[in-house]
Amino acid sequence: MTSLKPVETSQVFHILKPLNSFKPEVDYSDELHIAANTYKGCPYKCTYCYIYGYIRSLYVENPSSKKLFRRRFKRDLEVLGKLNLSKHIVYISPSCEPLSSDLEKKYGNTLYALKSLREYGFINVVILTKNPSLLLKLDYLEALNRKNVQIEVSIPLLDSRFEGYAPSPYNRMDAVFDLIKEGFIVYLRVEPVIPSFGSIVGQSRNEFETLISEAKKAGVRRVISRCLLLPVGVCKTFPAFYKELKPYYKQYGYRSGTYYILDHRVRLKLIKPLYDACRSHGVELWIYSNTAFKHPTFIQADNIYLPSRDNIL
């Protein structure tokens, strides 16, 4: 598989950067995936968000465009094209919300990125979002290739208790239905799975059951999930959330860099109700391994599909 060295990427790229250009402790795939964060920060301010582990507080309060985004994005595409990397997957966007209506109206970076990727022959695109309805607008539909674009919509909850500024879960699910009807591949990200401890109410078995039932009706065939990585940085933004969960994570997990991570068996126990719901509705469940999570951005999935209940008991 083609790979890029970290030194080369830091010297060459400004916007488009390899997701796995570091050496992890676990044996991830060598296939190169490329990240394109079209903005700095995210306007949704979800309580659980892992970007608090590394992003500046200024960008949490005031999300904005990256400096010289369009010029640098196109230059990066030209460099990647010369390196014959146009067939690799481009993720939009692991560390920000690429489809914020306000940011897109003001800057239009994501629409520009989608059009440019298609122009330069980068056809394999994965879009990560909490606002999928924006993709149903004509300009976005025309910029997307239905055969090669994968849309991953984040709906971890049935209400907005940890997502006060994001579109409602039911609006997102309606958009999932419409996008699948349009012919797109859409996966549901039920991430993170949050433990119930103290005053923090994580997802219940019934909540998972209803969520997966609605996803199945919408046409979703695959769910992607991972247990909450508790960012130390969240203590400044949402101190009550961090204070309540920190004792649980210290007792049943460990600290790795700027995050607390639960032990493997605890994570599997928390995910089991979601697995049961997926199994009962005939939906695949893919989970992430985060035992060696040290990089503050999306890591390629281990593709651990759980075909047997014995795997998570």
BAFI-3210 file (N, C-alpha, C; in Angstrom, 3 decimals, decimal comma, padded with zeros to 6 digits):
// residues 313
n [1|2|3|4|5|6|7|8|9|10|11|12|13|14|15|16|17|18|19|20|21|22|23|24|25|26|27|28|29|30|31|32|33|34|35|36|37|38|39|40|41|42|43|44|45|46|47|48|49|50|51|52|53|54|55|56|57|58|59|60|61|62|63|64|65|66|67|68|69|70|71|72|73|74|75|76|77|78|79|80|81|82|83|84|85|86|87|88|89|90|91|92|93|94|95|96|97|98|99|100|101|102|103|104|105|106|107|108|109|110|111|112|113|114|115|116|117|118|119|120|121|122|123|124|125|126|127|128|129|130|131|132|133|134|135|136|137|138|139|140|141|142|143|144|145|146|147|148|149|150|151|152|153|154|155|156|157|158|159|160|161|162|163|164|165|166|167|168|169|170|171|172|173|174|175|176|177|178|179|180|181|182|183|184|185|186|187|188|189|190|191|192|193|194|195|196|197|198|199|200|201|202|203|204|205|206|207|208|209|210|211|212|213|214|215|216|217|218|219|220|221|222|223|224|225|226|227|228|229|230|231|232|233|234|235|236|237|238|239|240|241|242|243|244|245|246|247|248|249|250|251|252|253|254|255|256|257|258|259|260|261|262|263|264|265|266|267|268|269|270|271|272|273|274|275|276|277|278|279|280|281|282|283|284|285|286|287|288|289|290|291|292|293|294|295|296|297|298|299|300|301|302|303|304|305|306|307|308|309|310|311|312|313]
n.u [000,830|000,369|002,075|002,664|005,385|005,611|007,240|007,373|004,675|004,187|005,690|004,629|001,750|-001,199|-004,006|-005,130|-004,409|-002,701|-004,517|-003,468|-000,648|001,145|002,841|001,077|000,319|-001,074|-001,946|-002,890|-004,502|-002,413|-003,299|-003,606|-005,478|-007,020|-007,399|-009,602|-010,211|-012,544|-013,137|-012,257|-012,861|-016,196|-019,633|-021,568|-020,953|-021,029|-021,350|-019,765|-017,662|-014,640|-012,764|-012,157|-009,963|-007,745|-008,154|-008,067|-009,616|-010,682|-011,573|-013,653|-015,550|-015,770|-016,122|-014,512|-013,342|-010,521|-007,346|-006,726|-008,056|-009,182|-007,183|-005,047|-006,176|-006,649|-004,030|-002,958|-004,423|-003,364|-000,720|-001,097|-002,257|-000,092|001,431|000,135|-002,079|-004,776|-006,743|-007,168|-009,045|-010,803|-011,550|-014,126|-015,466|-012,985|-012,475|-014,153|-017,365|-018,468|-020,708|-022,119|-024,769|-024,616|-021,827|-021,295|-022,905|-021,630|-018,911|-018,645|-016,840|-016,897|-018,598|-017,093|-014,824|-015,869|-016,623|-014,118|-012,677|-013,975|-013,418|-010,654|-010,427|-010,637|-012,479|-013,346|-014,913|-015,614|-018,066|-018,483|-020,931|-023,299|-025,318|-026,919|-028,956|-028,259|-026,899|-028,844|-029,542|-029,544|-027,039|-025,157|-025,912|-025,332|-022,595|-021,754|-020,787|-022,734|-022,010|-019,530|-019,377|-019,564|-021,682|-021,599|-023,581|-023,962|-025,753|-026,114|-027,952|-031,400|-032,407|-031,550|-029,756|-026,985|-026,253|-026,869|-026,866|-026,968|-028,638|-031,876|-032,144|-034,189|-034,655|-032,243|-032,422|-034,540|-033,306|-031,367|-032,969|-033,927|-031,538|-030,636|-032,704|-032,103|-030,048|-027,575|-024,868|-025,317|-024,219|-024,809|-023,614|-023,388|-022,181|-020,537|-020,813|-022,111|-021,378|-023,646|-023,489|-023,306|-024,778|-024,929|-026,618|-026,403|-026,876|-029,758|-030,894|-033,407|-033,342|-031,313|-032,550|-034,821|-033,543|-032,025|-034,087|-035,471|-033,439|-033,159|-035,634|-035,232|-033,474|-030,838|-027,941|-025,639|-024,040|-021,811|-019,688|-018,384|-017,060|-017,221|-014,484|-013,013|-012,251|-009,646|-009,610|-012,286|-013,009|-012,791|-014,678|-017,132|-017,448|-019,027|-019,873|-017,407|-016,420|-018,285|-017,963|-015,247|-014,324|-015,398|-014,081|-011,452|-011,549|-012,347|-010,790|-008,110|-005,636|-004,636|-002,536|-004,242|-006,695|-009,138|-009,610|-011,735|-011,378|-010,996|-012,931|-014,923|-015,766|-016,855|-018,972|-020,590|-021,272|-022,757|-025,725|-026,317|-025,277|-027,026|-029,434|-028,816|-028,379|-030,904|-032,355|-031,116|-028,913|-025,620|-022,978|-020,212|-017,232|-014,854|-011,444|-009,924|-007,747|-005,158|-005,313|-003,976|-003,839|-005,103|-007,366|-009,544|-009,302|-008,668|-011,185|-011,147|-012,734|-014,265|-016,560|-019,186|-020,002|-020,938|-022,515|-020,905|-018,541|-018,703|-019,392]
n.v [-001,197|002,319|004,833|007,794|009,647|011,109|013,444|014,363|014,973|017,076|019,039|019,392|019,451|021,395|021,454|018,944|015,991|012,956|010,441|008,337|008,716|008,202|006,018|003,608|001,667|-000,581|-002,951|-001,411|-001,025|-000,551|001,058|004,201|006,872|010,009|013,112|015,878|018,722|021,086|023,343|025,277|024,118|023,627|024,383|023,101|022,225|019,834|018,016|015,761|015,755|014,724|016,490|018,406|017,558|018,496|020,812|024,399|026,539|028,849|028,193|026,540|028,218|030,080|029,027|028,863|029,689|028,072|029,594|030,978|028,886|027,820|028,233|026,767|024,248|023,465|023,476|021,401|019,262|019,174|018,421|015,904|014,594|014,478|012,683|010,407|009,710|009,963|008,040|007,283|007,264|010,135|011,874|013,895|015,675|014,926|016,347|018,505|020,107|019,691|020,547|022,660|024,866|027,674|028,228|027,202|028,834|031,259|030,797|028,525|026,403|023,549|022,754|023,783|022,166|019,604|019,900|020,445|018,106|016,274|017,391|017,031|014,333|012,829|010,528|008,855|009,419|010,139|011,419|012,939|013,813|015,863|017,170|016,216|017,008|019,201|018,197|017,467|019,581|021,117|022,049|020,586|017,946|017,793|017,920|015,541|012,131|009,452|006,750|006,526|007,980|007,995|008,464|009,300|009,525|011,092|009,999|009,538|009,542|009,792|012,186|015,633|015,854|015,930|017,344|020,114|022,126|021,028|019,808|018,268|014,827|013,418|014,946|014,537|011,791|011,708|012,943|011,035|008,953|010,207|010,629|008,018|007,195|008,731|007,339|007,153|005,744|005,313|005,367|004,837|006,538|005,645|007,024|008,778|005,819|006,282|005,956|005,456|007,242|008,630|011,767|011,649|010,529|007,970|006,204|004,129|000,675|000,575|002,967|002,512|000,424|001,670|003,599|002,049|000,642|002,711|003,487|001,232|001,239|003,485|002,564|002,002|000,006|-000,464|000,153|002,216|002,348|003,438|003,508|006,224|008,403|010,112|013,378|015,232|017,935|018,692|019,469|022,181|023,259|021,872|021,397|019,997|017,617|016,362|016,163|014,434|012,000|011,369|009,908|007,345|006,633|006,621|004,522|002,318|002,387|004,004|006,583|008,053|010,044|012,921|011,946|009,915|006,454|003,653|000,328|-002,653|-004,791|-003,464|-001,606|-003,314|-004,391|-002,134|-001,647|-003,842|-003,780|-002,187|-003,777|-005,987|-004,782|-004,130|-006,680|-007,861|-006,472|-006,972|-005,458|-004,511|-004,183|-002,236|-001,696|000,504|000,063|001,390|001,076|001,933|004,619|007,542|009,683|012,794|012,682|011,209|007,656|004,950|002,464|-000,649|-002,486|-004,392|-006,532|-007,893|-011,045|-012,906|-013,459|-014,319|-013,002|-010,605|-010,980]
n.w [000,000|-000,604|001,194|003,189|004,510|007,788|007,972|005,348|004,854|006,616|005,490|002,961|002,767|003,500|003,937|003,165|004,679|005,633|007,419|008,873|009,320|011,259|013,615|015,050|018,064|017,580|015,006|012,466|009,261|006,382|004,413|002,919|004,128|003,630|005,242|005,235|006,675|006,582|008,026|010,979|014,090|015,515|015,303|016,837|019,391|020,986|023,993|024,499|022,684|021,093|020,123|021,945|023,199|021,906|020,389|020,039|022,419|021,402|018,835|019,423|020,505|018,459|015,536|012,346|009,005|007,472|006,968|003,816|002,505|000,034|-001,939|-000,843|-000,587|-003,250|-004,169|-002,639|-003,684|-006,259|-005,717|-004,509|-006,642|-008,452|-007,076|-007,551|-005,919|-006,073|-005,981|-003,431|-000,333|000,708|003,611|004,798|007,321|009,652|012,033|012,379|011,787|008,650|007,289|008,372|008,283|008,583|008,385|005,843|004,308|004,676|003,960|002,250|002,006|002,090|-000,005|-002,099|-001,796|-002,355|-005,052|-006,165|-005,559|-007,185|-009,664|-009,815|-009,920|-007,580|-006,444|-004,424|-001,601|001,791|003,843|006,912|009,180|011,049|009,967|007,649|005,937|004,415|002,265|000,519|-000,983|-004,214|-005,310|-003,874|-004,351|-007,065|-006,979|-005,987|-006,357|-006,632|-006,632|-005,474|-003,161|000,300|003,003|006,340|009,034|012,079|014,751|017,783|019,841|020,965|021,696|022,480|024,596|024,982|022,809|022,226|020,244|017,761|014,738|015,162|016,249|014,897|012,629|011,370|010,888|009,099|006,927|006,373|005,406|003,047|001,626|001,189|-000,413|-002,586|-003,613|-002,343|-000,400|002,926|006,201|009,688|012,463|015,599|017,903|020,450|022,571|025,660|029,081|031,838|034,716|037,926|037,626|034,930|032,143|030,105|026,950|026,874|026,838|025,593|024,186|022,305|020,920|019,774|018,200|016,366|015,172|013,845|012,131|010,537|009,231|007,706|005,882|006,491|006,559|007,920|011,022|012,798|015,576|018,784|022,082|024,438|024,363|026,853|026,846|028,325|027,992|027,958|030,435|030,733|029,038|029,419|032,424|034,377|033,140|032,691|035,328|036,515|035,100|035,222|037,616|037,094|034,728|035,626|037,411|035,849|033,600|031,857|031,480|028,433|026,930|026,116|026,787|028,552|028,573|028,427|029,765|027,764|028,138|029,542|027,674|025,737|027,168|027,484|024,854|024,172|024,423|022,183|020,170|020,415|019,613|016,951|015,922|016,208|014,337|011,989|011,160|010,370|012,737|013,235|014,962|016,589|017,427|020,198|021,828|021,629|021,149|020,212|018,593|017,605|015,791|013,346|013,207|011,055|010,778|012,535|011,531|012,971|012,956|014,767|014,836|016,572|019,699|021,707|021,453|022,803|025,396]
ca.u [000,000|001,100|002,037|003,464|006,130|005,151|008,043|006,969|003,335|004,229|006,318|003,936|000,304|-001,802|-005,393|-005,298|-003,342|-002,978|-005,096|-002,648|000,742|001,917|003,007|000,290|000,749|-001,805|-001,679|-003,924|-004,228|-001,443|-003,897|-003,611|-006,702|-006,663|-008,367|-009,772|-011,055|-012,867|-013,251|-011,620|-013,879|-017,539|-020,635|-022,564|-020,525|-021,528|-020,686|-018,853|-016,801|-013,242|-011,838|-011,736|-008,674|-006,603|-008,448|-008,046|-010,943|-011,157|-012,274|-014,886|-016,488|-015,922|-015,674|-014,230|-012,669|-009,070|-006,707|-006,424|-008,499|-009,377|-005,894|-004,239|-006,841|-006,385|-002,614|-002,778|-004,959|-002,400|000,428|-001,541|-002,447|001,226|001,936|-000,764|-002,847|-006,161|-007,680|-007,323|-010,250|-010,707|-012,566|-014,576|-014,227|-012,872|-012,316|-015,046|-018,624|-018,280|-021,960|-022,826|-025,476|-024,102|-020,467|-021,350|-023,485|-020,645|-017,635|-018,826|-015,622|-017,152|-019,102|-015,925|-013,979|-016,518|-016,508|-012,711|-012,301|-014,503|-012,686|-009,302|-010,469|-010,704|-013,880|-013,691|-015,086|-016,463|-018,499|-018,908|-021,745|-024,516|-026,306|-026,993|-029,995|-027,660|-026,470|-030,001|-029,682|-029,150|-025,614|-024,396|-026,254|-024,622|-021,151|-021,476|-020,883|-023,471|-021,388|-018,264|-019,463|-020,158|-022,087|-021,725|-024,367|-023,859|-026,985|-025,880|-029,005|-032,742|-032,730|-030,423|-029,229|-025,564|-026,056|-027,832|-026,844|-027,008|-029,989|-032,500|-031,912|-035,230|-034,384|-031,109|-032,876|-035,323|-032,354|-030,775|-033,947|-033,967|-030,264|-030,642|-033,652|-031,397|-029,065|-026,300|-024,533|-025,359|-024,027|-025,156|-022,585|-023,916|-020,892|-020,035|-021,643|-021,773|-021,806|-024,479|-022,769|-023,624|-025,915|-024,839|-027,499|-026,005|-027,936|-030,382|-031,190|-034,581|-032,937|-030,624|-033,531|-035,611|-032,648|-031,698|-035,336|-035,703|-032,391|-033,506|-036,739|-034,697|-032,672|-029,449|-027,490|-024,452|-023,854|-020,432|-019,776|-017,217|-017,348|-016,731|-013,152|-013,257|-011,131|-009,318|-009,939|-013,700|-013,192|-012,912|-015,877|-018,276|-016,834|-019,903|-019,806|-016,092|-016,307|-019,120|-017,491|-013,832|-014,097|-015,731|-013,014|-010,242|-011,725|-012,518|-010,000|-006,768|-005,396|-003,697|-002,403|-005,244|-007,977|-009,337|-010,162|-012,209|-010,789|-011,625|-014,139|-015,946|-016,303|-017,704|-020,197|-021,412|-021,730|-023,588|-027,127|-026,362|-025,073|-028,271|-030,421|-028,413|-028,565|-032,330|-032,895|-030,356|-028,025|-024,237|-022,340|-018,759|-016,740|-013,481|-010,524|-009,232|-006,833|-003,899|-005,715|-003,100|-003,817|-006,327|-008,239|-010,179|-008,457|-009,387|-011,856|-010,587|-013,729|-014,560|-017,974|-019,415|-020,934|-021,363|-022,711|-019,816|-017,428|-018,830|-019,846]
ca.v [000,000|003,579|005,577|009,003|009,829|012,296|014,623|014,839|015,557|018,358|020,007|019,528|019,653|022,354|021,105|017,497|015,312|011,540|010,127|007,370|008,962|007,945|004,593|003,248|000,482|-001,728|-003,203|-000,885|-001,209|000,379|001,864|005,624|007,647|011,423|013,940|017,256|019,493|022,291|024,472|025,175|024,087|023,130|025,216|022,328|022,201|018,637|017,859|014,623|015,780|014,419|017,537|019,209|017,033|019,104|022,039|025,630|026,948|029,919|027,599|025,973|029,330|030,818|028,255|029,748|029,112|028,012|030,665|030,679|027,501|027,387|028,183|025,675|022,991|023,129|023,155|020,058|018,316|019,062|017,649|014,521|014,039|014,172|011,513|009,297|009,343|010,400|006,934|007,024|007,828|011,440|012,052|015,265|016,171|014,208|017,185|019,663|019,846|020,255|020,974|023,691|025,759|029,040|028,299|026,990|030,026|032,340|030,478|027,547|025,599|022,129|022,641|023,999|020,974|018,503|020,171|020,337|016,693|015,632|017,955|016,481|012,883|012,166|010,113|008,102|010,429|009,829|012,653|012,737|015,003|015,889|017,973|015,614|017,612|020,162|017,462|017,283|020,766|020,816|022,276|019,489|016,729|017,822|017,782|014,224|010,926|008,513|005,430|006,529|008,805|007,352|009,475|008,758|010,498|010,881|010,081|008,645|009,686|010,118|013,561|016,563|016,131|016,253|017,953|021,203|023,047|020,265|019,492|017,228|013,464|012,985|015,631|013,840|010,492|011,982|013,208|009,731|008,285|010,870|010,406|006,629|007,186|009,361|006,394|007,240|004,817|006,060|004,604|005,554|006,537|005,719|007,275|007,717|005,154|006,998|005,231|006,151|007,287|009,874|012,460|011,489|009,476|007,491|005,561|002,943|-000,404|000,975|004,033|001,850|-000,361|002,602|004,231|001,098|000,360|003,826|003,433|000,134|001,727|004,477|001,867|001,862|-001,380|-000,584|001,099|002,337|002,816|003,413|004,078|007,582|008,792|011,297|014,312|016,053|019,311|019,000|020,010|023,637|023,617|021,290|020,842|019,065|016,348|015,770|015,851|013,279|010,766|011,099|008,795|006,086|006,332|006,311|003,213|001,244|002,645|004,547|007,800|007,959|011,390|013,900|011,252|008,728|005,382|002,530|-000,976|-003,368|-005,533|-002,486|-001,064|-004,323|-004,490|-000,960|-001,738|-005,026|-003,464|-001,716|-004,973|-006,763|-004,079|-004,305|-008,083|-008,159|-005,794|-007,357|-004,362|-004,764|-003,276|-002,158|-000,908|000,972|-000,276|002,597|000,718|002,669|005,882|008,628|010,721|013,589|012,731|009,929|006,527|003,987|001,423|-001,995|-003,333|-005,526|-006,880|-008,883|-012,037|-013,823|-012,858|-014,739|-012,060|-009,430|-011,338]
ca.w [000,000|-000,629|002,440|003,191|005,742|008,509|007,658|004,035|004,901|007,308|004,607|001,683|002,782|004,429|004,228|003,004|005,409|005,906|008,717|009,603|008,973|012,461|013,892|016,219|018,769|017,058|013,590|011,589|007,827|005,823|003,358|003,219|004,072|003,665|005,960|004,784|007,586|005,822|008,947|012,287|015,125|015,191|015,974|017,561|020,803|021,671|025,282|024,510|021,496|021,369|019,672|023,091|023,629|021,223|019,653|020,826|022,905|020,515|017,708|019,947|020,654|017,202|014,377|011,223|007,853|007,518|006,212|002,400|002,342|-001,354|-002,619|-000,287|-000,884|-004,655|-004,290|-002,083|-004,669|-007,357|-005,231|-004,343|-007,980|-009,005|-006,349|-007,925|-004,729|-006,256|-005,783|-002,007|000,277|001,365|004,655|005,061|007,924|010,925|013,224|012,362|011,086|007,312|006,665|009,134|007,354|008,709|007,850|004,401|003,697|004,753|003,306|001,183|001,844|001,830|-001,380|-002,958|-001,687|-003,068|-006,491|-006,549|-005,515|-008,398|-010,799|-009,852|-010,013|-006,274|-006,466|-003,213|-000,557|002,941|004,497|008,297|009,448|011,853|009,232|006,310|005,096|003,488|001,068|-000,351|-001,833|-005,584|-005,547|-003,267|-005,084|-008,342|-006,737|-005,416|-007,174|-005,791|-006,590|-004,755|-001,959|001,472|003,977|007,691|009,791|013,522|015,561|018,916|020,856|020,474|022,078|022,356|025,935|024,879|021,488|022,284|019,103|016,509|014,246|015,980|015,751|013,965|011,354|010,757|010,395|007,891|005,850|006,048|004,547|001,743|000,942|000,719|-001,528|-003,709|-004,131|-001,647|000,682|004,189|007,428|010,907|013,506|016,962|018,542|021,307|023,573|026,898|030,284|032,826|035,990|038,604|037,001|033,480|031,643|028,797|026,175|027,465|025,894|024,809|023,270|021,202|020,172|018,964|017,231|015,298|014,473|012,928|011,105|009,627|008,408|006,770|004,880|006,930|006,649|008,768|012,118|013,270|016,956|019,667|023,399|024,662|024,808|027,680|026,664|029,490|027,640|028,138|031,787|030,640|028,284|030,124|033,638|035,094|032,413|032,956|036,757|036,825|034,474|035,468|038,550|036,418|033,775|036,377|038,033|034,858|032,408|032,017|030,712|027,313|026,393|026,563|026,888|029,372|027,756|029,226|029,472|026,660|028,529|029,927|026,416|025,104|027,964|027,173|023,463|023,985|024,086|020,794|019,355|020,443|018,781|015,546|015,560|016,091|013,152|010,805|010,776|010,755|013,699|013,120|016,086|016,522|018,512|020,624|022,906|021,472|020,537|020,641|017,561|017,778|014,626|013,027|012,853|010,225|011,548|012,535|010,870|013,840|012,958|015,829|014,311|017,623|021,016|022,575|021,314|023,645|026,741]
c.u [000,870|000,989|002,918|004,175|005,666|005,933|007,619|005,618|003,359|004,832|005,456|002,499|-000,156|-003,202|-005,590|-004,125|-003,710|-003,538|-004,173|-001,181|001,668|002,016|002,240|000,820|000,020|-001,614|-002,838|-003,543|-003,237|-002,061|-004,023|-005,013|-006,346|-007,777|-008,402|-010,743|-011,313|-013,030|-012,418|-012,730|-015,219|-018,572|-021,584|-022,222|-021,099|-020,682|-019,574|-017,730|-015,327|-012,291|-011,414|-010,391|-007,496|-006,894|-008,396|-009,464|-011,534|-011,991|-013,561|-015,949|-016,769|-015,364|-015,493|-013,574|-011,168|-008,493|-006,362|-006,876|-008,532|-008,045|-005,087|-004,860|-006,537|-004,920|-002,328|-003,292|-003,979|-001,195|000,069|-001,740|-001,128|001,840|001,083|-001,574|-004,328|-007,178|-007,924|-008,542|-009,938|-011,870|-012,849|-015,678|-014,104|-012,907|-013,120|-016,367|-018,533|-019,534|-022,790|-023,465|-024,910|-022,717|-020,456|-021,933|-022,460|-019,403|-017,772|-017,641|-015,900|-017,687|-017,954|-015,035|-014,565|-016,413|-015,077|-012,244|-012,765|-013,736|-011,313|-009,279|-010,410|-012,155|-014,316|-013,716|-016,002|-016,782|-019,036|-019,679|-022,869|-025,604|-026,459|-028,004|-029,413|-027,236|-027,613|-030,264|-029,018|-027,647|-024,768|-024,667|-025,476|-023,116|-020,755|-021,659|-021,514|-022,783|-020,172|-018,251|-020,179|-020,455|-022,290|-022,370|-024,334|-025,214|-026,805|-027,016|-030,342|-033,172|-031,464|-029,748|-027,727|-025,233|-026,981|-027,919|-026,942|-028,450|-030,569|-032,231|-032,943|-035,105|-033,240|-031,553|-033,731|-034,405|-031,647|-031,687|-033,932|-032,682|-030,162|-031,580|-033,027|-030,313|-027,706|-026,127|-024,468|-025,206|-024,376|-024,025|-023,260|-022,696|-020,882|-021,135|-021,182|-022,245|-022,717|-023,786|-023,021|-024,859|-025,925|-025,681|-027,069|-027,168|-028,445|-030,583|-032,377|-034,237|-032,205|-031,614|-034,343|-034,760|-032,348|-032,942|-035,635|-034,680|-032,696|-034,636|-036,253|-033,843|-031,213|-029,098|-026,297|-024,408|-022,391|-020,468|-018,441|-017,648|-016,674|-015,263|-013,350|-012,072|-010,893|-009,723|-011,393|-013,967|-013,345|-014,222|-017,149|-017,779|-017,701|-019,852|-018,504|-015,973|-017,104|-018,523|-016,043|-013,609|-014,373|-014,601|-011,700|-010,333|-011,716|-011,713|-008,634|-006,652|-004,362|-003,616|-003,442|-006,640|-007,945|-010,075|-010,565|-011,506|-011,639|-012,934|-015,266|-016,583|-017,247|-019,027|-021,146|-022,009|-022,720|-025,065|-027,294|-026,196|-026,357|-029,334|-030,092|-028,695|-030,043|-032,959|-032,105|-029,463|-026,605|-023,759|-020,833|-018,267|-015,288|-012,689|-009,825|-008,259|-005,510|-004,167|-004,844|-003,139|-005,133|-007,152|-008,741|-009,144|-009,274|-009,956|-011,116|-011,531|-014,030|-016,062|-018,181|-020,433|-021,495|-021,492|-021,538|-018,656|-017,520|-019,399|-018,695]
c.v [001,256|004,263|006,802|009,128|011,107|013,554|015,229|015,543|016,909|019,437|020,329|020,006|020,652|021,923|019,593|016,775|013,850|011,330|009,249|007,501|008,762|006,439|004,238|001,985|-000,765|-001,808|-002,727|-001,152|-000,165|001,307|003,321|006,207|009,107|012,225|015,346|017,957|020,863|023,530|024,227|025,215|023,613|023,934|024,436|022,129|021,012|018,355|016,830|014,717|015,589|015,527|018,452|018,731|017,738|020,431|023,250|026,035|028,049|029,352|026,901|027,059|030,033|030,018|029,178|028,989|029,032|029,086|030,181|029,273|027,071|027,259|026,980|024,307|022,556|022,773|021,746|018,991|018,103|018,228|016,175|013,834|013,638|012,948|010,272|008,782|009,685|009,284|006,632|007,754|009,159|011,576|013,530|015,206|015,536|015,094|018,478|019,236|020,492|020,863|021,884|024,670|027,167|029,179|028,114|028,192|031,155|032,058|029,501|026,620|024,148|021,914|022,825|022,756|019,809|018,678|019,979|018,885|015,966|016,109|017,315|014,953|012,139|011,746|009,387|009,033|009,892|011,142|012,312|013,972|014,758|016,714|017,452|016,275|018,597|019,480|017,247|018,506|020,505|020,965|021,116|018,175|016,651|017,605|016,381|013,112|009,828|007,163|005,383|007,383|008,033|008,436|008,801|009,821|010,139|011,093|009,131|008,594|009,979|011,531|014,403|016,845|016,431|016,971|019,154|022,091|022,339|020,106|018,327|015,844|013,016|013,689|014,951|012,507|010,654|012,216|011,926|008,975|008,874|010,632|008,978|006,493|007,795|008,454|006,432|006,091|005,637|005,098|005,476|005,426|006,729|005,838|008,671|007,019|005,692|006,198|006,091|006,078|008,639|010,501|012,325|010,296|009,110|006,835|004,311|001,878|-000,037|002,066|003,453|001,098|000,544|003,223|003,302|000,715|001,447|003,833|002,359|000,560|002,718|003,832|001,683|000,385|-001,566|000,526|001,052|002,926|002,729|004,005|005,440|007,599|010,090|012,255|015,118|017,497|019,689|019,606|021,526|024,051|023,136|020,604|019,825|017,671|015,624|015,319|014,606|011,974|010,415|009,967|007,426|005,670|006,001|004,917|002,084|001,461|003,206|005,816|007,537|009,337|012,335|013,279|010,195|007,703|004,227|001,239|-001,723|-004,040|-004,597|-001,900|-002,057|-004,484|-003,331|-001,049|-002,892|-004,710|-002,944|-002,890|-005,803|-006,125|-004,252|-005,731|-008,401|-007,540|-006,099|-006,264|-004,692|-003,735|-003,367|-001,269|-000,518|000,417|001,004|002,304|001,460|004,038|007,021|009,815|011,479|013,749|011,321|008,870|005,536|002,868|000,100|-002,973|-004,588|-005,737|-008,006|-009,916|-012,951|-013,107|-013,184|-013,732|-010,893|-009,749|-011,236]
c.w [000,000|000,717|002,324|004,522|006,433|008,164|006,331|004,099|005,584|006,418|003,386|001,818|003,844|004,863|004,212|003,650|005,655|007,302|009,539|009,222|010,166|012,682|015,159|016,876|018,299|015,558|012,735|010,137|007,349|004,784|003,785|003,080|004,329|004,325|005,381|005,728|006,965|006,702|010,187|013,332|014,611|015,961|016,882|019,032|021,575|022,915|025,250|023,488|021,851|020,943|020,812|023,626|022,983|020,543|020,584|021,203|022,029|019,376|018,146|020,028|019,338|016,034|013,175|010,089|008,106|006,595|004,800|002,018|000,876|-002,106|-002,147|-000,591|-002,312|-004,858|-003,765|-003,046|-005,814|-006,951|-005,091|-005,689|-008,615|-008,329|-006,625|-006,730|-004,867|-006,031|-004,302|-001,448|000,947|002,344|004,873|006,128|009,297|012,161|013,188|011,729|009,702|006,711|007,561|008,164|007,384|008,092|006,334|003,676|003,636|003,915|002,125|000,975|001,465|000,419|-002,369|-002,967|-002,479|-004,585|-006,968|-006,552|-006,773|-009,632|-010,955|-009,816|-008,704|-006,059|-005,196|-002,012|000,541|003,642|005,880|008,741|010,450|011,160|007,802|005,390|004,090|002,190|000,089|-001,237|-003,181|-005,823|-005,020|-004,000|-006,403|-008,167|-006,287|-006,438|-006,322|-005,636|-005,678|-003,495|-000,860|002,508|005,326|008,574|011,267|014,197|016,743|019,931|020,199|020,840|021,996|023,686|025,941|023,566|021,319|021,065|017,757|016,021|015,037|015,389|014,725|012,620|010,618|010,160|009,143|006,696|005,418|005,089|003,138|000,950|000,409|-000,478|-002,781|-004,286|-003,464|-000,652|001,966|005,350|008,624|011,910|014,862|017,867|019,155|022,087|024,925|028,117|031,165|034,173|036,631|037,991|035,488|033,046|030,236|028,072|026,903|026,393|025,005|023,789|022,062|020,313|019,242|017,855|016,062|014,507|013,448|011,795|010,073|008,692|007,346|005,676|005,239|007,086|007,572|009,804|012,546|014,669|017,675|021,003|023,551|025,067|025,581|027,559|027,941|029,236|027,843|029,513|031,775|029,983|028,974|031,400|034,370|034,456|032,739|034,413|037,124|036,300|034,794|036,474|037,923|035,481|034,485|036,999|037,007|033,575|032,741|031,179|029,633|026,671|026,973|026,690|027,986|028,510|028,657|028,819|028,451|027,058|028,960|028,674|025,749|025,857|027,647|025,774|023,259|023,706|022,659|019,843|019,283|019,554|017,300|015,084|015,334|014,850|011,886|010,262|011,236|011,768|013,524|014,246|015,863|017,696|018,915|021,761|022,812|020,848|021,076|019,693|017,576|016,513|014,351|012,666|012,048|011,071|011,446|011,843|011,685|013,851|013,950|015,359|015,383|018,943|021,930|022,549|022,286|025,012|027,730]
res [m|t|s|l|k|p|v|e|t|s|q|v|f|h|i|l|k|p|l|n|s|f|k|p|e|v|d|y|s|d|e|l|h|i|a|a|n|t|y|k|g|c|p|y|k|c|t|y|c|y|i|y|g|y|i|r|s|l|y|v|e|n|p|s|s|k|k|l|f|r|r|r|f|k|r|d|l|e|v|l|g|k|l|n|l|s|k|h|i|v|y|i|s|p|s|c|e|p|l|s|s|d|l|e|k|k|y|g|n|t|l|y|a|l|k|s|l|r|e|y|g|f|i|n|v|v|i|l|t|k|n|p|s|l|l|l|k|l|d|y|l|e|a|l|n|r|k|n|v|q|i|e|v|s|i|p|l|l|d|s|r|f|e|g|y|a|p|s|p|y|n|r|m|d|a|v|f|d|l|i|k|e|g|f|i|v|y|l|r|v|e|p|v|i|p|s|f|g|s|i|v|g|q|s|r|n|e|f|e|t|l|i|s|e|a|k|k|a|g|v|r|r|v|i|s|r|c|l|l|l|p|v|g|v|c|k|t|f|p|a|f|y|k|e|l|k|p|y|y|k|q|y|g|y|r|s|g|t|y|y|i|l|d|h|r|v|r|l|k|l|i|k|p|l|y|d|a|c|r|s|h|g|v|e|l|w|i|y|s|n|t|a|f|k|h|p|t|f|i|q|a|d|n|i|y|l|p|s|r|d|n|i|l]
***
